[in-house]
């Protein structure tokens, strides 16, 4: 996953955030978490035009494309992250 920079906006009480973080960890996908309960992270999220979580921003460092996914959408995550990968990601 070294071709990607992944930022996850989340909050502690969000069930989908917890599930998404767990899925990323099970798939050995490194990410930076920004807890929106901290005002600066919430302000950053709002400046992007969003106010709910989980929100994940995947930056492809090779093509400089950015993909924003609101919610925990495994099929979209797999599609974006498998673009240049040899090993498939876990389904669950």
Beta strands, then each sheet from edge to edge (+ up, - down):
strand 1: 4-10
strand 2: 32-35
strand 3: 55-60
strand 4: 66-70
sheet 1: 2+ 1+ 3- 4+
end
